[in-house]
Amino acid sequence: MKKRCPGSKIPNMKKQNIKVEIVSWNQCSRELIELRNKVFVQEQNVPPEHEQDGRDPEMVHIGLHLGGRLAGCALMDEKGHVGRVAVDREFRGLGLGTILMQGLEKEAVRRGLKELKLNAQKGASGFYIKLGYSNSSKDFL
């Protein structure tokens, strides 16, 4: 899936104790791994070796904190390839995935990227289509 990066019409992320920001892999890796393992390995049965590919230190990591707790995360490389988009099950259905992606898109624009690409799981493709992404290939899972 892919999407042209939007202009500056990104809503304020600080409402309702929600904070979306770039997080340092060196400082937050334990917290990010814990959330990603919970979502991908435990819930979706992704093999741990697929979840941990060794590229994390070179990625831009976005964290969404709700009331000071990591509730969602995503990563992006320098070319605009997005991955590991995860929201803790406890916080799903609150619109946090949309806020997380808007924060990631805002960072992409800040970095001068014109387009974002991602491999969406079949069950998540509708979420990305609602955000304006277009289907450009076969489903991921």
N, CA, C and O atoms as CSV, one atom per row, in Angstrom:
chain,resi,resn,atom,element,x,y,z
A,1,MET,N,N,0.846,-1.162,0.000
A,1,MET,CA,C,0.000,0.000,0.000
A,1,MET,C,C,0.888,1.219,0.000
A,1,MET,O,O,2.019,1.182,0.486
A,2,LYS,N,N,0.362,2.314,-0.556
A,2,LYS,CA,C,1.147,3.539,-0.562
A,2,LYS,C,C,0.233,4.740,-0.452
A,2,LYS,O,O,-0.965,4.655,-0.719
A,3,LYS,N,N,0.820,5.870,-0.050
A,3,LYS,CA,C,0.082,7.112,0.105
A,3,LYS,C,C,1.028,8.266,-0.119
A,3,LYS,O,O,2.171,8.249,0.337
A,4,ARG,N,N,0.550,9.256,-0.817
A,4,ARG,CA,C,1.300,10.492,-0.936
A,4,ARG,C,C,1.296,11.151,0.435
A,4,ARG,O,O,0.284,11.123,1.136
A,5,CYS,N,N,2.415,11.740,0.818
A,5,CYS,CA,C,2.493,12.401,2.109
A,5,CYS,C,C,1.626,13.657,2.084
A,5,CYS,O,O,1.658,14.418,1.117
A,6,PRO,N,N,0.853,13.870,3.145
A,6,PRO,CA,C,-0.057,15.013,3.179
A,6,PRO,C,C,0.674,16.317,3.427
A,6,PRO,O,O,1.871,16.336,3.716
A,7,GLY,N,N,-0.069,17.403,3.309
A,7,GLY,CA,C,0.460,18.717,3.642
A,7,GLY,C,C,0.514,18.883,5.140
A,7,GLY,O,O,0.779,17.923,5.864
A,8,SER,N,N,0.269,20.074,5.611
A,8,SER,CA,C,0.417,20.357,7.035
A,8,SER,C,C,-0.872,20.183,7.832
A,8,SER,O,O,-0.906,20.567,9.001
A,9,LYS,N,N,-1.915,19.632,7.263
A,9,LYS,CA,C,-3.185,19.479,7.971
A,9,LYS,C,C,-3.179,18.256,8.885
A,9,LYS,O,O,-3.942,17.314,8.670
A,10,ILE,N,N,-2.341,18.270,9.878
A,10,ILE,CA,C,-2.256,17.194,10.855
A,10,ILE,C,C,-2.806,17.734,12.172
A,10,ILE,O,O,-2.353,18.780,12.635
A,11,PRO,N,N,-3.763,17.054,12.782
A,11,PRO,CA,C,-4.361,17.561,14.025
A,11,PRO,C,C,-3.374,17.565,15.180
A,11,PRO,O,O,-2.362,16.865,15.151
A,12,ASN,N,N,-3.676,18.351,16.186
A,12,ASN,CA,C,-2.864,18.421,17.395
A,12,ASN,C,C,-2.882,17.075,18.101
A,12,ASN,O,O,-3.950,16.541,18.400
A,13,MET,N,N,-1.701,16.523,18.369
A,13,MET,CA,C,-1.590,15.193,18.959
A,13,MET,C,C,-1.614,15.210,20.487
A,13,MET,O,O,-1.593,14.145,21.103
A,14,LYS,N,N,-1.658,16.378,21.113
A,14,LYS,CA,C,-1.534,16.431,22.564
A,14,LYS,C,C,-2.869,16.417,23.291
A,14,LYS,O,O,-2.901,16.589,24.510
A,15,LYS,N,N,-3.975,16.216,22.576
A,15,LYS,CA,C,-5.271,16.195,23.245
A,15,LYS,C,C,-5.420,14.900,24.045
A,15,LYS,O,O,-4.858,13.867,23.679
A,16,GLN,N,N,-6.171,14.964,25.123
A,16,GLN,CA,C,-6.515,13.807,25.939
A,16,GLN,C,C,-5.286,13.031,26.433
A,16,GLN,O,O,-5.304,11.800,26.438
A,17,ASN,N,N,-4.238,13.716,26.840
A,17,ASN,CA,C,-3.025,13.081,27.352
A,17,ASN,C,C,-2.376,12.142,26.343
A,17,ASN,O,O,-1.683,11.201,26.730
A,18,ILE,N,N,-2.592,12.387,25.060
A,18,ILE,CA,C,-1.968,11.587,24.007
A,18,ILE,C,C,-0.736,12.330,23.532
A,18,ILE,O,O,-0.783,13.525,23.240
A,19,LYS,N,N,0.356,11.607,23.462
A,19,LYS,CA,C,1.607,12.211,22.988
A,19,LYS,C,C,2.195,11.303,21.927
A,19,LYS,O,O,2.448,10.125,22.178
A,20,VAL,N,N,2.414,11.854,20.734
A,20,VAL,CA,C,3.031,11.116,19.638
A,20,VAL,C,C,4.366,11.776,19.366
A,20,VAL,O,O,4.435,12.985,19.142
A,21,GLU,N,N,5.435,10.977,19.385
A,21,GLU,CA,C,6.768,11.559,19.222
A,21,GLU,C,C,7.753,10.516,18.701
A,21,GLU,O,O,7.512,9.310,18.763
A,22,ILE,N,N,8.856,11.021,18.193
A,22,ILE,CA,C,9.966,10.140,17.833
A,22,ILE,C,C,10.554,9.628,19.139
A,22,ILE,O,O,10.779,10.398,20.072
A,23,VAL,N,N,10.798,8.331,19.197
A,23,VAL,CA,C,11.420,7.750,20.378
A,23,VAL,C,C,12.745,7.110,19.971
A,23,VAL,O,O,12.879,6.571,18.872
A,24,SER,N,N,13.693,7.179,20.853
A,24,SER,CA,C,15.026,6.632,20.607
A,24,SER,C,C,15.027,5.125,20.810
A,24,SER,O,O,14.581,4.629,21.845
A,25,TRP,N,N,15.530,4.398,19.816
A,25,TRP,CA,C,15.649,2.946,19.951
A,25,TRP,C,C,16.560,2.605,21.117
A,25,TRP,O,O,16.278,1.680,21.878
A,26,ASN,N,N,17.658,3.352,21.263
A,26,ASN,CA,C,18.605,3.071,22.347
A,26,ASN,C,C,17.961,3.223,23.723
A,26,ASN,O,O,18.285,2.474,24.645
A,27,GLN,N,N,17.062,4.176,23.865
A,27,GLN,CA,C,16.445,4.418,25.169
A,27,GLN,C,C,15.146,3.637,25.380
A,27,GLN,O,O,14.789,3.341,26.520
A,28,CYS,N,N,14.441,3.303,24.314
A,28,CYS,CA,C,13.094,2.727,24.444
A,28,CYS,C,C,12.945,1.336,23.856
A,28,CYS,O,O,11.822,0.845,23.742
A,29,SER,N,N,14.030,0.688,23.481
A,29,SER,CA,C,13.926,-0.596,22.787
A,29,SER,C,C,13.163,-1.640,23.600
A,29,SER,O,O,12.359,-2.386,23.041
A,30,ARG,N,N,13.397,-1.701,24.887
A,30,ARG,CA,C,12.715,-2.704,25.716
A,30,ARG,C,C,11.203,-2.517,25.656
A,30,ARG,O,O,10.461,-3.483,25.480
A,31,GLU,N,N,10.753,-1.285,25.801
A,31,GLU,CA,C,9.323,-0.965,25.778
A,31,GLU,C,C,8.717,-1.240,24.391
A,31,GLU,O,O,7.614,-1.778,24.291
A,32,LEU,N,N,9.439,-0.869,23.327
A,32,LEU,CA,C,8.961,-1.103,21.964
A,32,LEU,C,C,8.883,-2.599,21.655
A,32,LEU,O,O,7.897,-3.071,21.090
A,33,ILE,N,N,9.918,-3.334,22.025
A,33,ILE,CA,C,9.934,-4.784,21.791
A,33,ILE,C,C,8.796,-5.462,22.553
A,33,ILE,O,O,8.130,-6.354,22.027
A,34,GLU,N,N,8.582,-5.034,23.788
A,34,GLU,CA,C,7.512,-5.625,24.596
A,34,GLU,C,C,6.147,-5.443,23.918
A,34,GLU,O,O,5.366,-6.391,23.836
A,35,LEU,N,N,5.860,-4.237,23.435
A,35,LEU,CA,C,4.581,-3.993,22.780
A,35,LEU,C,C,4.484,-4.766,21.464
A,35,LEU,O,O,3.459,-5.390,21.188
A,36,ARG,N,N,5.528,-4.729,20.663
A,36,ARG,CA,C,5.501,-5.433,19.383
A,36,ARG,C,C,5.389,-6.940,19.571
A,36,ARG,O,O,4.673,-7.596,18.814
A,37,ASN,N,N,6.073,-7.502,20.553
A,37,ASN,CA,C,5.936,-8.938,20.830
A,37,ASN,C,C,4.507,-9.277,21.246
A,37,ASN,O,O,3.955,-10.293,20.824
A,38,LYS,N,N,3.921,-8.431,22.066
A,38,LYS,CA,C,2.546,-8.653,22.512
A,38,LYS,C,C,1.597,-8.672,21.305
A,38,LYS,O,O,0.756,-9.565,21.194
A,39,VAL,N,N,1.728,-7.695,20.406
A,39,VAL,CA,C,0.822,-7.576,19.267
A,39,VAL,C,C,1.135,-8.598,18.185
A,39,VAL,O,O,0.240,-9.315,17.738
A,40,PHE,N,N,2.383,-8.675,17.761
A,40,PHE,CA,C,2.709,-9.503,16.602
A,40,PHE,C,C,2.965,-10.970,16.954
A,40,PHE,O,O,2.406,-11.859,16.311
A,41,VAL,N,N,3.788,-11.233,17.950
A,41,VAL,CA,C,4.175,-12.607,18.272
A,41,VAL,C,C,3.054,-13.320,19.025
A,41,VAL,O,O,2.638,-14.408,18.629
A,42,GLN,N,N,2.561,-12.712,20.111
A,42,GLN,CA,C,1.545,-13.371,20.925
A,42,GLN,C,C,0.161,-13.377,20.269
A,42,GLN,O,O,-0.492,-14.419,20.221
A,43,GLU,N,N,-0.288,-12.232,19.767
A,43,GLU,CA,C,-1.648,-12.148,19.211
A,43,GLU,C,C,-1.744,-12.690,17.793
A,43,GLU,O,O,-2.716,-13.362,17.447
A,44,GLN,N,N,-0.737,-12.399,16.969
A,44,GLN,CA,C,-0.834,-12.722,15.547
A,44,GLN,C,C,0.038,-13.897,15.130
A,44,GLN,O,O,0.078,-14.255,13.953
A,45,ASN,N,N,0.734,-14.498,16.084
A,45,ASN,CA,C,1.582,-15.670,15.828
A,45,ASN,C,C,2.666,-15.437,14.776
A,45,ASN,O,O,3.010,-16.341,14.015
A,46,VAL,N,N,3.198,-14.218,14.742
A,46,VAL,CA,C,4.343,-13.938,13.877
A,46,VAL,C,C,5.569,-14.544,14.552
A,46,VAL,O,O,5.784,-14.313,15.742
A,47,PRO,N,N,6.378,-15.312,13.826
A,47,PRO,CA,C,7.582,-15.874,14.438
A,47,PRO,C,C,8.496,-14.764,14.978
A,47,PRO,O,O,8.704,-13.755,14.305
A,48,PRO,N,N,9.039,-14.945,16.181
A,48,PRO,CA,C,9.888,-13.901,16.771
A,48,PRO,C,C,11.029,-13.467,15.865
A,48,PRO,O,O,11.396,-12.292,15.852
A,49,GLU,N,N,11.590,-14.394,15.113
A,49,GLU,CA,C,12.708,-14.028,14.228
A,49,GLU,C,C,12.262,-13.130,13.076
A,49,GLU,O,O,13.086,-12.422,12.496
A,50,HIS,N,N,10.977,-13.146,12.735
A,50,HIS,CA,C,10.457,-12.232,11.713
A,50,HIS,C,C,10.172,-10.859,12.305
A,50,HIS,O,O,10.309,-9.841,11.626
A,51,GLU,N,N,9.782,-10.836,13.558
A,51,GLU,CA,C,9.489,-9.560,14.219
A,51,GLU,C,C,10.787,-8.801,14.495
A,51,GLU,O,O,10.825,-7.579,14.351
A,52,GLN,N,N,11.813,-9.481,14.874
A,52,GLN,CA,C,13.107,-8.854,15.152
A,52,GLN,C,C,14.045,-9.105,13.972
A,52,GLN,O,O,14.639,-10.177,13.864
A,53,ASP,N,N,14.175,-8.119,13.094
A,53,ASP,CA,C,14.989,-8.320,11.891
A,53,ASP,C,C,16.372,-7.673,11.969
A,53,ASP,O,O,17.141,-7.750,11.011
A,54,GLY,N,N,16.695,-7.044,13.088
A,54,GLY,CA,C,18.016,-6.454,13.257
A,54,GLY,C,C,18.172,-5.050,12.683
A,54,GLY,O,O,19.247,-4.462,12.795
A,55,ARG,N,N,17.129,-4.503,12.074
A,55,ARG,CA,C,17.226,-3.184,11.439
A,55,ARG,C,C,16.717,-2.054,12.325
A,55,ARG,O,O,16.792,-0.889,11.936
A,56,ASP,N,N,16.208,-2.373,13.492
A,56,ASP,CA,C,15.622,-1.352,14.366
A,56,ASP,C,C,16.535,-0.162,14.664
A,56,ASP,O,O,16.055,0.972,14.642
A,57,PRO,N,N,17.824,-0.362,14.943
A,57,PRO,CA,C,18.658,0.799,15.269
A,57,PRO,C,C,18.742,1.847,14.158
A,57,PRO,O,O,19.008,3.015,14.442
A,58,GLU,N,N,18.524,1.459,12.909
A,58,GLU,CA,C,18.611,2.418,11.799
A,58,GLU,C,C,17.264,3.036,11.414
A,58,GLU,O,O,17.203,3.854,10.497
A,59,MET,N,N,16.198,2.658,12.097
A,59,MET,CA,C,14.857,3.139,11.778
A,59,MET,C,C,14.461,4.349,12.617
A,59,MET,O,O,15.034,4.606,13.676
A,60,VAL,N,N,13.474,5.080,12.124
A,60,VAL,CA,C,12.834,6.146,12.892
A,60,VAL,C,C,11.657,5.489,13.609
A,60,VAL,O,O,10.786,4.898,12.971
A,61,HIS,N,N,11.635,5.593,14.915
A,61,HIS,CA,C,10.571,4.982,15.711
A,61,HIS,C,C,9.636,6.064,16.229
A,61,HIS,O,O,10.070,7.081,16.770
A,62,ILE,N,N,8.344,5.823,16.051
A,62,ILE,CA,C,7.315,6.732,16.539
A,62,ILE,C,C,6.584,6.019,17.670
A,62,ILE,O,O,6.160,4.873,17.520
A,63,GLY,N,N,6.442,6.695,18.785
A,63,GLY,CA,C,5.709,6.129,19.908
A,63,GLY,C,C,4.474,6.962,20.204
A,63,GLY,O,O,4.514,8.191,20.140
A,64,LEU,N,N,3.394,6.301,20.525
A,64,LEU,CA,C,2.179,6.972,20.964
A,64,LEU,C,C,1.982,6.612,22.426
A,64,LEU,O,O,1.790,5.448,22.777
A,65,HIS,N,N,2.032,7.628,23.266
A,65,HIS,CA,C,1.842,7.425,24.702
A,65,HIS,C,C,0.486,7.971,25.106
A,65,HIS,O,O,0.102,9.068,24.701
A,66,LEU,N,N,-0.222,7.215,25.894
A,66,LEU,CA,C,-1.515,7.612,26.431
A,66,LEU,C,C,-1.377,7.606,27.941
A,66,LEU,O,O,-1.188,6.556,28.554
A,67,GLY,N,N,-1.472,8.780,28.532
A,67,GLY,CA,C,-1.300,8.882,29.979
A,67,GLY,C,C,0.058,8.400,30.436
A,67,GLY,O,O,0.177,7.845,31.528
A,68,GLY,N,N,1.098,8.601,29.617
A,68,GLY,CA,C,2.453,8.211,29.963
A,68,GLY,C,C,2.814,6.775,29.652
A,68,GLY,O,O,3.955,6.369,29.869
A,69,ARG,N,N,1.874,5.998,29.150
A,69,ARG,CA,C,2.122,4.577,28.840
A,69,ARG,C,C,2.191,4.379,27.333
A,69,ARG,O,O,1.377,4.943,26.601
A,70,LEU,N,N,3.147,3.588,26.856
A,70,LEU,CA,C,3.248,3.299,25.430
A,70,LEU,C,C,2.034,2.481,25.013
A,70,LEU,O,O,1.850,1.351,25.464
A,71,ALA,N,N,1.203,3.064,24.142
A,71,ALA,CA,C,-0.018,2.399,23.685
A,71,ALA,C,C,0.079,2.004,22.225
A,71,ALA,O,O,-0.703,1.179,21.753
A,72,GLY,N,N,1.037,2.587,21.499
A,72,GLY,CA,C,1.195,2.264,20.089
A,72,GLY,C,C,2.572,2.648,19.606
A,72,GLY,O,O,3.253,3.474,20.213
A,73,CYS,N,N,2.979,2.034,18.494
A,73,CYS,CA,C,4.278,2.347,17.923
A,73,CYS,C,C,4.284,2.010,16.438
A,73,CYS,O,O,3.451,1.245,15.952
A,74,ALA,N,N,5.224,2.586,15.745
A,74,ALA,CA,C,5.435,2.319,14.325
A,74,ALA,C,C,6.873,2.697,14.013
A,74,ALA,O,O,7.534,3.384,14.792
A,75,LEU,N,N,7.339,2.243,12.873
A,75,LEU,CA,C,8.675,2.638,12.454
A,75,LEU,C,C,8.671,2.966,10.970
A,75,LEU,O,O,7.758,2.593,10.233
A,76,MET,N,N,9.714,3.673,10.550
A,76,MET,CA,C,9.835,4.103,9.163
A,76,MET,C,C,11.318,4.193,8.817
A,76,MET,O,O,12.133,4.620,9.635
A,77,ASP,N,N,11.657,3.782,7.590
A,77,ASP,CA,C,13.049,3.957,7.166
A,77,ASP,C,C,13.198,5.281,6.419
A,77,ASP,O,O,12.224,6.009,6.227
A,78,GLU,N,N,14.419,5.582,6.003
A,78,GLU,CA,C,14.714,6.875,5.371
A,78,GLU,C,C,14.040,7.052,4.015
A,78,GLU,O,O,13.968,8.173,3.511
A,79,LYS,N,N,13.549,5.982,3.418
A,79,LYS,CA,C,12.884,6.061,2.122
A,79,LYS,C,C,11.360,6.110,2.249
A,79,LYS,O,O,10.663,6.202,1.239
A,80,GLY,N,N,10.840,6.052,3.466
A,80,GLY,CA,C,9.399,6.120,3.675
A,80,GLY,C,C,8.695,4.778,3.721
A,80,GLY,O,O,7.477,4.709,3.559
A,81,HIS,N,N,9.455,3.706,3.944
A,81,HIS,CA,C,8.835,2.391,4.128
A,81,HIS,C,C,8.434,2.266,5.593
A,81,HIS,O,O,9.273,2.376,6.487
A,82,VAL,N,N,7.155,2.038,5.829
A,82,VAL,CA,C,6.578,1.989,7.168
A,82,VAL,C,C,6.421,0.536,7.596
A,82,VAL,O,O,6.112,-0.329,6.777
A,83,GLY,N,N,6.633,0.276,8.870
A,83,GLY,CA,C,6.465,-1.075,9.373
A,83,GLY,C,C,6.160,-1.106,10.850
A,83,GLY,O,O,6.212,-0.086,11.536
A,84,ARG,N,N,5.840,-2.297,11.331
A,84,ARG,CA,C,5.627,-2.568,12.755
A,84,ARG,C,C,4.628,-1.607,13.397
A,84,ARG,O,O,4.838,-1.145,14.519
A,85,VAL,N,N,3.559,-1.313,12.693
A,85,VAL,CA,C,2.506,-0.448,13.237
A,85,VAL,C,C,1.691,-1.290,14.213
A,85,VAL,O,O,1.078,-2.285,13.825
A,86,ALA,N,N,1.688,-0.889,15.464
A,86,ALA,CA,C,1.037,-1.690,16.500
A,86,ALA,C,C,0.355,-0.793,17.522
A,86,ALA,O,O,0.905,0.227,17.939
A,87,VAL,N,N,-0.850,-1.186,17.920
A,87,VAL,CA,C,-1.553,-0.542,19.019
A,87,VAL,C,C,-1.930,-1.644,20.001
A,87,VAL,O,O,-2.481,-2.676,19.619
A,88,ASP,N,N,-1.626,-1.406,21.262
A,88,ASP,CA,C,-1.947,-2.370,22.315
A,88,ASP,C,C,-3.448,-2.684,22.278
A,88,ASP,O,O,-4.278,-1.780,22.180
A,89,ARG,N,N,-3.781,-3.964,22.355
A,89,ARG,CA,C,-5.174,-4.415,22.294
A,89,ARG,C,C,-6.061,-3.654,23.275
A,89,ARG,O,O,-7.216,-3.354,22.971
A,90,GLU,N,N,-5.530,-3.350,24.429
A,90,GLU,CA,C,-6.280,-2.639,25.469
A,90,GLU,C,C,-6.768,-1.259,24.998
A,90,GLU,O,O,-7.748,-0.731,25.523
A,91,PHE,N,N,-6.082,-0.687,24.016
A,91,PHE,CA,C,-6.395,0.669,23.573
A,91,PHE,C,C,-6.970,0.735,22.159
A,91,PHE,O,O,-7.123,1.826,21.610
A,92,ARG,N,N,-7.286,-0.402,21.568
A,92,ARG,CA,C,-7.848,-0.394,20.217
A,92,ARG,C,C,-9.286,0.094,20.231
A,92,ARG,O,O,-9.999,-0.037,21.226
A,93,GLY,N,N,-9.692,0.657,19.108
A,93,GLY,CA,C,-11.053,1.164,18.971
A,93,GLY,C,C,-11.224,2.587,19.461
A,93,GLY,O,O,-12.342,3.101,19.492
A,94,LEU,N,N,-10.138,3.228,19.844
A,94,LEU,CA,C,-10.187,4.597,20.357
A,94,LEU,C,C,-9.673,5.616,19.338
A,94,LEU,O,O,-9.617,6.812,19.626
A,95,GLY,N,N,-9.301,5.146,18.159
A,95,GLY,CA,C,-8.760,6.049,17.137
A,95,GLY,C,C,-7.272,6.302,17.265
A,95,GLY,O,O,-6.728,7.165,16.576
A,96,LEU,N,N,-6.603,5.559,18.141
A,96,LEU,CA,C,-5.173,5.795,18.371
A,96,LEU,C,C,-4.312,5.376,17.183
A,96,LEU,O,O,-3.266,5.977,16.936
A,97,GLY,N,N,-4.740,4.353,16.444
A,97,GLY,CA,C,-3.997,3.951,15.254
A,97,GLY,C,C,-3.961,5.069,14.233
A,97,GLY,O,O,-2.939,5.296,13.586
A,98,THR,N,N,-5.071,5.765,14.089
A,98,THR,CA,C,-5.130,6.897,13.164
A,98,THR,C,C,-4.206,8.012,13.643
A,98,THR,O,O,-3.461,8.586,12.849
A,99,ILE,N,N,-4.250,8.315,14.920
A,99,ILE,CA,C,-3.386,9.364,15.476
A,99,ILE,C,C,-1.917,8.982,15.319
A,99,ILE,O,O,-1.087,9.827,14.984
A,100,LEU,N,N,-1.596,7.716,15.558
A,100,LEU,CA,C,-0.226,7.226,15.388
A,100,LEU,C,C,0.242,7.425,13.952
A,100,LEU,O,O,1.335,7.940,13.714
A,101,MET,N,N,-0.588,7.016,12.995
A,101,MET,CA,C,-0.217,7.160,11.586
A,101,MET,C,C,-0.115,8.622,11.179
A,101,MET,O,O,0.747,8.969,10.371
A,102,GLN,N,N,-0.963,9.484,11.710
A,102,GLN,CA,C,-0.873,10.911,11.411
A,102,GLN,C,C,0.439,11.484,11.940
A,102,GLN,O,O,1.058,12.328,11.293
A,103,GLY,N,N,0.859,11.027,13.109
A,103,GLY,CA,C,2.142,11.468,13.646
A,103,GLY,C,C,3.305,11.003,12.784
A,103,GLY,O,O,4.255,11.750,12.553
A,104,LEU,N,N,3.224,9.771,12.312
A,104,LEU,CA,C,4.262,9.242,11.432
A,104,LEU,C,C,4.279,10.017,10.115
A,104,LEU,O,O,5.350,10.338,9.599
A,105,GLU,N,N,3.107,10.316,9.572
A,105,GLU,CA,C,3.019,11.081,8.325
A,105,GLU,C,C,3.576,12.490,8.503
A,105,GLU,O,O,4.240,13.017,7.611
A,106,LYS,N,N,3.308,13.091,9.645
A,106,LYS,CA,C,3.845,14.425,9.934
A,106,LYS,C,C,5.378,14.387,9.938
A,106,LYS,O,O,6.024,15.290,9.406
A,107,GLU,N,N,5.947,13.359,10.528
A,107,GLU,CA,C,7.401,13.216,10.552
A,107,GLU,C,C,7.948,12.975,9.153
A,107,GLU,O,O,9.020,13.476,8.812
A,108,ALA,N,N,7.217,12.206,8.334
A,108,ALA,CA,C,7.645,11.967,6.953
A,108,ALA,C,C,7.698,13.270,6.172
A,108,ALA,O,O,8.641,13.511,5.418
A,109,VAL,N,N,6.678,14.118,6.354
A,109,VAL,CA,C,6.661,15.418,5.682
A,109,VAL,C,C,7.836,16.262,6.162
A,109,VAL,O,O,8.515,16.905,5.361
A,110,ARG,N,N,8.072,16.256,7.465
A,110,ARG,CA,C,9.196,17.024,8.024
A,110,ARG,C,C,10.530,16.588,7.417
A,110,ARG,O,O,11.443,17.399,7.259
A,111,ARG,N,N,10.633,15.320,7.083
A,111,ARG,CA,C,11.863,14.775,6.487
A,111,ARG,C,C,11.901,14.920,4.971
A,111,ARG,O,O,12.863,14.491,4.334
A,112,GLY,N,N,10.874,15.517,4.390
A,112,GLY,CA,C,10.863,15.768,2.959
A,112,GLY,C,C,10.420,14.590,2.104
A,112,GLY,O,O,10.627,14.593,0.891
A,113,LEU,N,N,9.811,13.584,2.725
A,113,LEU,CA,C,9.348,12.429,1.957
A,113,LEU,C,C,8.064,12.778,1.213
A,113,LEU,O,O,7.206,13.484,1.740
A,114,LYS,N,N,7.940,12.287,0.004
A,114,LYS,CA,C,6.772,12.564,-0.835
A,114,LYS,C,C,5.741,11.443,-0.790
A,114,LYS,O,O,4.580,11.653,-1.142
A,115,GLU,N,N,6.158,10.251,-0.358
A,115,GLU,CA,C,5.273,9.097,-0.375
A,115,GLU,C,C,5.684,8.124,0.717
A,115,GLU,O,O,6.868,7.985,1.025
A,116,LEU,N,N,4.691,7.448,1.306
A,116,LEU,CA,C,4.940,6.381,2.266
A,116,LEU,C,C,4.473,5.072,1.661
A,116,LEU,O,O,3.492,5.039,0.917
A,117,LYS,N,N,5.177,3.989,1.980
A,117,LYS,CA,C,4.791,2.651,1.519
A,117,LYS,C,C,4.792,1.713,2.706
A,117,LYS,O,O,5.581,1.868,3.638
A,118,LEU,N,N,3.893,0.731,2.661
A,118,LEU,CA,C,3.862,-0.274,3.712
A,118,LEU,C,C,3.268,-1.557,3.165
A,118,LEU,O,O,2.557,-1.550,2.160
A,119,ASN,N,N,3.562,-2.643,3.830
A,119,ASN,CA,C,2.966,-3.941,3.530
A,119,ASN,C,C,1.914,-4.191,4.596
A,119,ASN,O,O,2.243,-4.492,5.743
A,120,ALA,N,N,0.647,-4.065,4.216
A,120,ALA,CA,C,-0.441,-4.224,5.177
A,120,ALA,C,C,-0.884,-5.674,5.249
A,120,ALA,O,O,-0.980,-6.359,4.231
A,121,GLN,N,N,-1.150,-6.127,6.448
A,121,GLN,CA,C,-1.763,-7.430,6.608
A,121,GLN,C,C,-3.178,-7.345,6.061
A,121,GLN,O,O,-3.812,-6.291,6.110
A,122,LYS,N,N,-3.660,-8.450,5.546
A,122,LYS,CA,C,-4.980,-8.481,4.918
A,122,LYS,C,C,-6.064,-7.881,5.819
A,122,LYS,O,O,-6.902,-7.111,5.350
A,123,GLY,N,N,-6.051,-8.221,7.081
A,123,GLY,CA,C,-7.055,-7.723,8.010
A,123,GLY,C,C,-6.940,-6.252,8.345
A,123,GLY,O,O,-7.880,-5.671,8.888
A,124,ALA,N,N,-5.810,-5.633,8.034
A,124,ALA,CA,C,-5.598,-4.221,8.354
A,124,ALA,C,C,-5.715,-3.312,7.137
A,124,ALA,O,O,-5.652,-2.090,7.278
A,125,SER,N,N,-5.882,-3.878,5.955
A,125,SER,CA,C,-5.880,-3.052,4.746
A,125,SER,C,C,-7.005,-2.016,4.755
A,125,SER,O,O,-6.813,-0.903,4.265
A,126,GLY,N,N,-8.169,-2.358,5.300
A,126,GLY,CA,C,-9.278,-1.401,5.372
A,126,GLY,C,C,-8.924,-0.178,6.204
A,126,GLY,O,O,-9.320,0.938,5.870
A,127,PHE,N,N,-8.184,-0.381,7.279
A,127,PHE,CA,C,-7.726,0.727,8.126
A,127,PHE,C,C,-6.893,1.699,7.307
A,127,PHE,O,O,-7.106,2.910,7.373
A,128,TYR,N,N,-5.944,1.177,6.533
A,128,TYR,CA,C,-5.066,2.049,5.751
A,128,TYR,C,C,-5.808,2.710,4.595
A,128,TYR,O,O,-5.512,3.855,4.250
A,129,ILE,N,N,-6.755,2.018,3.999
A,129,ILE,CA,C,-7.555,2.612,2.921
A,129,ILE,C,C,-8.350,3.800,3.462
A,129,ILE,O,O,-8.456,4.823,2.786
A,130,LYS,N,N,-8.912,3.684,4.673
A,130,LYS,CA,C,-9.637,4.800,5.291
A,130,LYS,C,C,-8.725,5.996,5.541
A,130,LYS,O,O,-9.184,7.138,5.574
A,131,LEU,N,N,-7.441,5.733,5.715
A,131,LEU,CA,C,-6.478,6.814,5.931
A,131,LEU,C,C,-5.974,7.423,4.624
A,131,LEU,O,O,-5.186,8.369,4.640
A,132,GLY,N,N,-6.426,6.884,3.498
A,132,GLY,CA,C,-6.039,7.454,2.207
A,132,GLY,C,C,-4.963,6.698,1.460
A,132,GLY,O,O,-4.490,7.158,0.420
A,133,TYR,N,N,-4.569,5.541,1.976
A,133,TYR,CA,C,-3.577,4.725,1.285
A,133,TYR,C,C,-4.251,3.973,0.148
A,133,TYR,O,O,-5.431,3.634,0.233
A,134,SER,N,N,-3.506,3.715,-0.904
A,134,SER,CA,C,-4.056,2.946,-2.016
A,134,SER,C,C,-3.375,1.593,-2.073
A,134,SER,O,O,-2.201,1.458,-1.727
A,135,ASN,N,N,-4.114,0.605,-2.509
A,135,ASN,CA,C,-3.590,-0.750,-2.623
A,135,ASN,C,C,-2.760,-0.842,-3.899
A,135,ASN,O,O,-3.270,-0.621,-4.997
A,136,SER,N,N,-1.488,-1.166,-3.747
A,136,SER,CA,C,-0.601,-1.200,-4.906
A,136,SER,C,C,-0.047,-2.585,-5.198
A,136,SER,O,O,0.711,-2.757,-6.152
A,137,SER,N,N,-0.416,-3.585,-4.384
A,137,SER,CA,C,0.088,-4.943,-4.605
A,137,SER,C,C,-0.803,-5.948,-3.881
A,137,SER,O,O,-1.862,-5.596,-3.361
A,138,LYS,N,N,-0.361,-7.198,-3.854
A,138,LYS,CA,C,-1.100,-8.259,-3.174
A,138,LYS,C,C,-1.052,-8.056,-1.659
A,138,LYS,O,O,-0.185,-7.358,-1.135
A,139,ASP,N,N,-2.008,-8.686,-0.971
A,139,ASP,CA,C,-2.053,-8.608,0.490
A,139,ASP,C,C,-0.830,-9.273,1.100
A,139,ASP,O,O,-0.267,-10.202,0.521
A,140,PHE,N,N,-0.420,-8.793,2.275
A,140,PHE,CA,C,0.745,-9.288,2.992
A,140,PHE,C,C,0.442,-10.620,3.672
A,140,PHE,O,O,1.196,-11.577,3.495
A,141,LEU,N,N,-0.631,-10.707,4.438
A,141,LEU,CA,C,-1.021,-11.937,5.135
A,141,LEU,C,C,-2.514,-12.099,5.038
A,141,LEU,O,O,-3.064,-13.071,5.557
